[in-house]
Amino acid sequence: MSAEGLKGNSTFSEFHPVVNLTYYVLAIGLTMFSMSPWFLGVTFALAWVYSVLLKGTPVIRTNLILLFWIVLVMALINVIFVHDGETVLFYLRGNAVTAEALIYGISAAVMLGSVVIWFTSFNVIMTAEKLIYLFGRAAPVMGLTLSMIFRYIPLLRQRYREVAMGQQCLWAPEENGKKPPLLRRLRRTGKNVSILISWSLESSIESADSMEARGYGLRGRTSFHLYRFDRRDVIAEAWLIALGTICAVGWAMKKTEVWFYPSYQMHPFDWLTAVTLAAFAALLATPVVVDIAGERKWKRSDVTI
């Protein structure tokens, strides 16, 4: 597997959009309601693995920066504003800083960071075409909004680089290789952002006119797609729903929860917790296994040819 990741060559992305959406609803939803360190560790590790598998090693730096700020901000905010807990570490201006508040802040940061990393792979698997296919008929406005949001994030980055490069070439002869002052650089950044906003607004108007001309959202309008819910998708959907049901039962039995206040307490690690954790790990690891198996199968077929 290359350092650039699988990206559009993911085998899991070839499954039906319903299967892809079911996976991410379960993965992200269960992550958001699981504060046990066992479950946080599993979702954190597998979110990283799948993110790197799809987007390659360059995503490691981006994920580390995001996690650093998420953990720092949430941990600091919680210990500063929450003073509950029995274990007092020290006093800050007369306010107790407790170990329970610190642990809760770190746990919440890991949970939020895992959700953010899951969305990095979500952007690769759930393309705009899949979102429009899933929500185009039932909720065309929501489907269009979601697809435009996920499309404009990388598009704005690309356009900003083009604008900045053009402005740099424009001012290069005047600067003669010298670094401009800070105030001038700030002004140019503001100008680049202004150009980017104007360009994006003009493009959105053109897109709206084009979609209106093609009858988007009209009743009776049909759309072409190549998605078929075949036997492979039925098996994958049944597998995900079965594992999700086991995890939901474990969550209902409070096997994914911990108590932070007044003291940090966990449920005993019994057989039901082990079964729930195993189902959770199997659920999250499903696309990783599918993509690795698909990549190996492709390499074997390529060698045979």
C-alpha positions in Angstrom: 0.0 0.0 0.0 1.4 3.4 -1.0 2.1 6.2 1.4 -0.6 8.2 -0.4 -3.3 5.9 0.8 -6.1 4.1 -1.1 -8.3 7.1 -1.5 -10.8 6.3 -4.3 -9.5 2.7 -4.7 -11.1 1.6 -1.4 -12.9 -1.6 -1.7 -15.3 -0.6 1.0 -16.3 2.5 -1.0 -17.5 0.2 -3.8 -20.3 -1.1 -1.5 -23.8 0.3 -1.7 -24.1 3.8 -0.2 -26.6 2.5 2.3 -24.0 0.1 3.7 -21.4 2.9 3.9 -23.9 5.2 5.6 -24.9 2.5 8.1 -21.3 1.9 9.0 -20.6 5.6 9.8 -23.8 6.2 11.6 -23.0 3.2 13.9 -19.3 4.0 14.2 -19.7 7.7 15.0 -22.9 7.3 17.0 -21.5 4.6 19.3 -18.3 6.6 19.7 -20.2 9.6 20.9 -22.0 7.6 23.6 -19.0 5.5 24.8 -16.8 7.1 27.5 -15.3 3.9 28.8 -11.5 3.8 28.3 -11.8 0.4 26.7 -14.2 1.6 24.0 -12.4 5.0 23.6 -9.1 3.1 23.0 -10.7 0.9 20.4 -12.4 3.7 18.4 -9.4 6.0 18.7 -7.0 3.3 17.4 -9.2 2.1 14.5 -10.1 5.7 13.5 -6.4 6.4 13.1 -5.8 3.1 11.2 -8.6 3.7 8.7 -7.7 7.4 8.2 -4.1 6.6 7.4 -5.2 3.6 5.3 -7.4 5.8 3.1 -5.4 9.1 3.1 -1.9 8.0 3.6 0.9 9.1 5.9 0.3 12.9 5.2 -2.9 12.8 7.3 -0.9 11.8 10.4 0.4 15.4 10.8 -3.0 16.9 10.4 -4.6 14.5 12.9 -1.9 15.2 15.4 -2.3 18.9 15.2 -6.1 18.6 15.6 -5.8 16.2 18.5 -3.2 18.4 20.3 -5.5 21.4 20.3 -8.7 19.4 21.1 -7.0 17.7 24.1 -5.4 20.9 25.3 -8.5 23.1 25.0 -11.0 20.6 26.4 -8.8 19.5 29.3 -8.0 23.1 30.3 -11.6 24.3 30.0 -12.9 21.4 32.1 -10.3 21.7 34.9 -10.8 25.5 35.1 -14.6 25.6 35.2 -15.4 22.2 36.8 -14.3 21.7 40.4 -16.2 18.5 41.3 -14.3 15.4 42.3 -12.8 14.0 45.5 -9.1 13.9 44.4 -7.7 17.5 44.6 -4.5 17.9 42.8 -3.8 21.5 43.7 -5.6 24.9 44.1 -5.6 27.6 41.5 -6.6 31.0 42.8 -8.7 29.3 45.5 -10.4 26.8 43.2 -9.7 23.1 43.4 -8.2 21.4 40.4 -9.4 17.7 40.7 -8.1 14.6 39.0 -11.7 13.6 38.1 -12.2 16.8 36.1 -8.9 16.3 34.3 -9.7 12.7 33.5 -13.1 13.7 32.2 -11.6 16.5 30.0 -9.1 14.1 28.5 -11.7 11.4 27.9 -14.1 13.9 26.3 -11.2 15.2 24.1 -10.3 11.7 23.0 -13.9 11.0 22.2 -14.3 14.2 20.2 -10.9 13.7 18.5 -12.0 10.1 17.4 -15.2 11.5 15.9 -13.2 14.1 14.0 -10.8 11.5 12.6 -13.7 9.3 11.6 -15.0 12.2 9.5 -11.7 12.3 7.7 -12.4 8.8 6.3 -16.1 9.7 5.9 -15.1 12.4 3.4 -13.3 9.8 1.3 -16.0 7.1 1.4 -19.2 9.1 1.3 -18.8 11.1 -1.9 -21.2 13.9 -3.0 -22.8 11.5 -5.5 -23.6 9.0 -2.7 -25.1 11.7 -0.5 -27.3 13.0 -3.3 -28.4 9.5 -4.1 -29.3 8.8 -0.4 -31.0 12.1 0.4 -31.9 13.5 -3.1 -35.5 12.2 -3.1 -36.4 12.2 0.6 -34.7 15.5 1.4 -33.2 17.1 -1.6 -32.2 20.3 0.2 -30.3 18.4 2.9 -28.6 16.2 0.4 -27.5 19.1 -1.7 -26.3 21.0 1.4 -24.3 18.1 2.7 -22.7 17.4 -0.7 -21.8 21.0 -1.1 -20.3 21.3 2.4 -18.0 18.3 1.8 -17.1 19.4 -1.7 -16.3 23.0 -0.8 -13.8 22.3 2.0 -11.1 20.8 -0.4 -12.3 23.1 -3.2 -11.7 26.3 -1.2 -8.3 25.1 -0.2 -7.3 24.5 -3.8 -8.7 27.9 -4.9 -6.9 29.7 -2.1 -3.6 28.2 -3.2 -4.3 29.3 -6.8 -5.1 32.8 -5.7 -2.1 33.0 -3.4 0.2 31.8 -6.1 -1.2 34.3 -8.6 -0.7 37.2 -6.1 2.8 36.0 -5.3 3.8 36.0 -9.0 2.3 39.4 -9.3 4.4 40.9 -6.6 7.5 38.9 -7.1 9.3 41.4 -9.4 8.7 44.3 -6.9 10.0 42.4 -3.9 13.1 41.0 -5.7 13.3 37.9 -3.5 12.9 39.8 -0.2 10.4 38.8 2.5 7.7 41.6 2.8 6.9 43.2 6.2 4.3 41.5 8.4 1.6 44.2 7.8 1.9 43.9 4.1 1.6 40.1 4.3 -1.5 40.5 6.4 -3.0 42.8 3.8 -2.3 40.4 1.0 -3.8 37.6 3.0 -7.0 39.6 3.5 -7.0 40.4 -0.3 -6.6 36.7 -1.1 -9.5 35.8 1.2 -11.6 38.6 -0.5 -10.8 37.2 -3.9 -11.6 33.7 -2.8 -15.0 34.7 -1.4 -15.9 36.6 -4.6 -14.8 33.6 -6.7 -16.8 31.2 -4.6 -20.0 33.3 -4.6 -19.8 33.7 -8.3 -19.3 30.0 -8.7 -22.3 29.2 -6.4 -24.6 31.4 -8.4 -23.5 29.6 -11.6 -24.1 26.3 -10.0 -27.6 27.3 -8.7 -28.6 28.5 -12.2 -27.3 25.3 -13.8 -29.2 23.1 -11.3 -32.4 25.1 -11.7 -32.1 24.8 -15.5 -31.8 21.0 -15.1 -34.9 20.8 -12.9 -33.3 19.9 -9.6 -35.8 19.3 -6.9 -38.8 19.2 -9.2 -41.4 16.5 -8.6 -41.1 13.6 -11.0 -37.5 14.3 -11.9 -35.4 11.1 -12.2 -31.7 10.7 -11.8 -29.2 8.2 -13.1 -27.1 6.1 -10.8 -25.1 2.9 -10.9 -25.8 1.7 -7.4 -27.3 -1.8 -7.0 -28.0 -3.5 -3.7 -26.7 -6.9 -4.5 -25.9 -10.0 -2.4 -22.6 -8.7 -1.1 -24.4 -5.6 0.2 -27.1 -7.6 1.9 -24.5 -9.6 3.8 -22.5 -6.5 4.8 -25.6 -4.7 5.9 -26.8 -7.7 8.0 -23.3 -8.0 9.5 -23.2 -4.3 10.5 -26.7 -4.3 11.9 -26.1 -7.4 14.0 -22.9 -6.0 15.5 -24.6 -2.6 16.0 -27.5 -4.3 17.8 -25.0 -6.1 20.2 -23.3 -2.8 20.9 -26.7 -1.1 21.5 -27.6 -3.7 24.0 -24.3 -3.3 25.8 -24.8 0.5 25.8 -28.4 0.0 27.2 -26.9 -2.1 30.0 -24.4 0.8 30.7 -21.4 -1.3 29.7 -19.9 1.6 27.8 -20.2 4.2 30.5 -18.1 5.3 33.4 -18.7 7.6 36.4 -16.4 10.6 36.8 -17.9 12.4 39.7 -17.6 12.4 42.7 -14.9 9.7 42.0 -13.8 7.8 38.9 -15.6 4.4 38.7 -15.9 1.8 35.9 -18.2 -1.1 35.5 -16.6 -4.5 36.3 -15.2 -6.0 33.1 -17.6 -9.0 32.9 -18.5 -11.2 30.0 -21.2 -8.8 28.6 -18.6 -6.0 28.5 -16.2 -8.3 26.7 -18.9 -9.3 24.2 -19.9 -5.7 23.6 -16.3 -4.6 23.2 -15.5 -7.4 20.8 -18.6 -6.5 18.7 -17.6 -2.8 18.8 -14.1 -3.7 17.6 -15.3 -6.0 14.9 -17.8 -3.3 13.7 -15.2 -0.6 13.4 -12.6 -2.9 11.9 -14.9 -4.1 9.1 -13.8 -1.6 6.4 -10.2 -2.0 7.4 -10.3 -5.7 6.8 -12.3 -5.3 3.6 -9.9 -2.7 2.1 -6.8 -4.7 3.1 -8.3 -7.9 1.6 -9.3 -6.1 -1.5 -5.8 -4.5 -1.9 -4.1 -7.9 -1.5 -6.5 -9.5 -4.0 -5.8 -6.7 -6.5 -2.0 -7.2 -6.1 -2.3 -11.0 -6.6 -4.3 -10.5 -9.8 -1.9 -7.9 -11.0 1.1 -10.3 -10.5 -0.8 -13.1 -12.3 -1.5 -10.9 -15.3 
